[in-house]
Amino acid sequence: MSPHPHDAETATAAETAATPEPSAAERIGSLLTATSSVVLRTCGEQHELTTPVSVHGSRLRLRAPLDAPLTVAAAREQDGLPVVLDLTDIAPVAVRDRVRGRLTLAGRLHLAHLADDGLSVHLRLDVAHAVLSTPYGTTAITGDDLAAAAPDPLARFEAGLLTHLADDHPDALTALTRLLDPALLVESPAVRPLALDRYGLVLRLDHPHGHRDVRLVFLEPARDADEFGHRVHQLLTAAEQTLPARLPRLR
């Protein structure tokens, strides 16, 4: 989810236009899809839910205990309980400045129906608007924007794929730096995978005095985790030939 921190500066407008990456609405949908806990604020109180989030257009499906104060409050509001959802996007791989983004989403929460276990309920959150803030900028979207977007197909697998790259294939990460401008590597930065999506992989170059993030773009979008592996191998092949597969996008 990148980013995911996916916003970046490029050398020219033409390069920016040629660099595919998820829209803000897609990033928000991906972030919601991948999370396992959220914080809801309403009526001056804060409620933390350990729940997966299902994204259905501009409607989110959550789960809460039947006797939870939030459930009781939502059941009392026929027109929906006004709530604000807070979610922090943290890089699954240990890097400096691990917070990739913060999402604030507003809408109305409704009691949907009793869950099969009889001990919890499904809640429906109708999204009015949302704001995603990253180190590279802030973007606001409406519920209609979210409804028109689709979560990235790799969102649910991102954490596992990134940690696998970091823990099991540090040599591959080093090889990928051959696709970068050598000027970025003069201080021998530590290289860590920061984010990924169907369009590419974001690497964090960690220098003693700071860090730089760079996006490597796949030759074709990846539709699933298997295709992600193939796309990375294509980048590695390009690196072995020291020929950039796509011009990296810098942050």
C-alpha positions in Angstrom: 0.0 0.0 0.0 3.4 3.2 -2.1 2.5 2.2 -0.2 2.0 2.7 0.2 4.3 5.8 -0.3 3.9 5.9 -4.1 4.2 9.7 -4.7 7.5 10.9 -6.0 9.3 13.6 -7.9 10.6 12.9 -11.4 13.0 14.7 -13.7 10.4 15.7 -16.3 6.7 15.8 -16.8 6.9 13.2 -19.5 8.6 10.7 -17.1 5.8 11.4 -14.6 3.1 10.7 -17.1 4.8 7.5 -18.2 5.1 6.1 -14.7 2.0 3.9 -13.9 1.0 3.7 -10.2 -2.2 3.3 -8.3 -4.6 6.3 -7.8 -5.2 7.7 -4.3 -8.6 6.0 -4.2 -6.9 2.7 -5.1 -4.3 3.1 -2.5 -7.0 3.8 0.1 -8.9 0.7 -0.9 -5.8 -1.3 -0.8 -4.8 0.0 2.7 -8.3 -0.9 4.0 -8.3 -4.3 2.4 -4.9 -5.2 3.9 -5.5 -4.1 7.5 -6.6 -6.2 10.4 -7.5 -3.5 12.9 -9.0 0.0 12.8 -9.7 2.8 15.2 -13.2 4.5 15.1 -13.9 7.8 16.8 -17.4 8.9 17.6 -19.1 11.1 20.2 -15.8 11.9 21.8 -14.9 8.3 22.4 -12.4 6.0 20.6 -13.0 2.4 19.7 -10.4 0.0 18.5 -11.6 -3.0 16.5 -9.6 -6.0 15.6 -11.3 -6.9 12.4 -10.7 -7.4 8.7 -12.2 -4.7 6.5 -14.2 -5.7 3.4 -14.4 -3.0 0.8 -17.6 -2.9 -1.3 -17.5 0.2 -3.4 -18.0 3.1 -1.0 -19.2 0.8 1.8 -17.0 -1.0 4.3 -17.9 -4.1 6.2 -16.5 -4.4 9.7 -17.1 -6.8 12.6 -17.6 -6.0 16.3 -18.6 -7.8 19.5 -22.4 -7.9 20.0 -22.1 -6.1 23.4 -19.4 -3.6 22.4 -20.3 0.1 23.1 -19.8 0.9 19.4 -22.4 -1.7 18.4 -24.9 -0.4 20.9 -24.4 3.2 19.8 -24.8 2.2 16.1 -28.0 0.3 16.8 -29.5 3.4 18.4 -28.9 5.6 15.3 -31.5 4.9 12.5 -29.7 7.2 10.1 -26.3 5.9 11.0 -23.7 6.8 13.6 -21.3 9.5 12.4 -17.8 8.1 12.8 -14.2 8.8 11.8 -11.9 5.9 11.0 -8.2 6.3 11.6 -5.6 3.9 10.1 -1.8 4.1 10.0 0.1 2.4 7.2 3.3 1.0 8.6 5.9 -0.6 6.4 6.1 -4.4 7.2 9.9 -4.3 6.8 12.0 -2.6 9.5 13.2 0.7 8.0 13.8 4.3 9.3 10.5 6.2 9.3 8.3 3.2 9.0 5.0 5.2 8.7 4.2 5.2 5.0 0.9 7.0 5.4 -2.1 7.9 7.6 -5.7 7.5 6.5 -8.6 9.5 8.0 -12.0 8.5 6.7 -15.5 9.9 7.7 -18.9 8.3 7.2 -21.9 6.8 8.9 -21.9 3.5 10.7 -24.9 1.2 10.5 -25.8 -2.1 12.2 -25.9 -4.6 9.4 -26.8 -8.1 10.8 -25.8 -10.6 13.4 -22.8 -12.8 12.6 -23.0 -16.5 12.4 -21.3 -17.0 15.7 -24.1 -15.2 17.5 -21.5 -13.2 19.5 -20.6 -10.5 17.0 -22.2 -8.3 14.4 -21.4 -7.0 11.0 -21.3 -3.2 10.7 -21.6 -1.2 7.5 -19.7 2.0 7.2 -20.9 4.3 4.4 -17.9 6.4 3.3 -18.5 10.1 2.8 -14.9 11.2 2.2 -11.3 10.2 3.1 -7.9 11.8 3.3 -4.6 10.0 2.8 -1.4 11.7 4.0 2.0 10.4 3.2 5.5 12.0 3.5 5.0 13.1 -0.1 1.7 14.8 0.0 -2.0 14.7 1.1 -4.9 13.6 -1.1 -8.7 13.8 -0.4 -11.3 11.6 -2.1 -15.0 11.2 -1.9 -17.1 8.1 -1.4 -17.8 8.1 -5.1 -14.1 8.1 -5.8 -13.6 5.0 -3.6 -16.6 3.3 -5.3 -15.1 3.8 -8.7 -11.7 2.3 -7.7 -10.6 -1.2 -6.9 -8.0 -2.4 -4.3 -4.7 -3.5 -5.7 -4.7 -7.3 -6.3 -1.4 -7.6 -4.3 -2.6 -5.6 -1.3 -3.3 -8.7 0.9 0.0 -10.2 0.0 2.2 -7.2 0.3 3.5 -7.7 3.8 4.5 -11.3 3.2 6.1 -10.6 -0.2 8.1 -7.7 1.2 9.4 -9.6 4.3 10.3 -12.6 2.0 12.3 -10.3 -0.2 14.0 -8.6 2.8 14.8 -11.8 4.8 15.5 -14.4 2.0 16.7 -12.4 -1.0 19.0 -9.6 0.1 21.2 -10.5 -2.9 18.3 -9.8 -5.3 17.8 -6.4 -3.7 21.5 -5.5 -4.2 21.3 -6.7 -7.8 18.3 -4.4 -8.5 20.3 -1.4 -7.6 22.1 -1.9 -10.9 19.0 -0.3 -12.4 19.6 2.9 -10.5 21.7 6.0 -11.2 25.1 5.2 -9.6 25.0 8.6 -8.0 22.4 7.3 -5.6 24.7 4.6 -4.5 27.9 6.5 -3.8 27.5 6.2 0.0 26.7 2.4 -0.2 23.2 2.8 1.3 21.4 -0.1 2.9 18.7 -1.3 0.5 15.3 -2.5 1.8 12.0 -3.2 0.1 9.5 -0.5 1.3 6.3 -1.1 -0.7 4.8 -2.8 -3.7 1.7 -2.9 -5.9 0.8 -4.4 -9.3 2.8 -1.7 -11.1 6.1 -1.9 -9.3 8.4 -2.2 -6.3 9.6 0.6 -4.1 13.0 0.4 -2.6 14.3 2.4 0.4 17.9 3.5 0.1 19.0 4.3 3.6 22.0 6.6 4.0 23.6 7.7 7.3 22.2 11.2 6.8 18.7 10.2 5.6 17.0 8.1 3.0 15.7 8.1 -0.6 12.9 6.0 -2.0 12.8 4.8 -5.6 10.1 3.0 -7.6 11.1 0.3 -10.1 8.3 -0.2 -12.6 7.4 -3.6 -13.9 7.3 -4.3 -17.6 3.6 -5.3 -17.2 1.3 -5.0 -14.2 1.2 -8.1 -11.9 -2.3 -9.7 -11.4 -1.4 -11.9 -8.4 1.5 -12.9 -6.2 2.8 -15.4 -8.7 3.0 -12.8 -11.4 4.8 -10.5 -9.0 7.6 -13.0 -8.7 7.8 -13.2 -12.5 7.9 -9.4 -12.7 10.8 -9.2 -10.2 12.7 -11.8 -12.2 12.3 -9.6 -15.3 13.8 -6.7 -13.4 16.7 -8.9 -12.2 17.3 -9.9 -15.8 17.4 -6.3 -16.9 19.8 -5.6 -14.0 22.1 -8.4 -15.1 22.2 -6.8 -18.5 22.6 -3.4 -16.8 19.7 -2.1 -18.9 16.9 -0.3 -17.0 13.6 -2.1 -17.7 11.9 1.2 -16.9 13.3 4.5 -15.7 13.2 4.4 -11.9 11.0 7.0 -10.3 12.6 8.9 -7.4 11.1 10.4 -4.3 
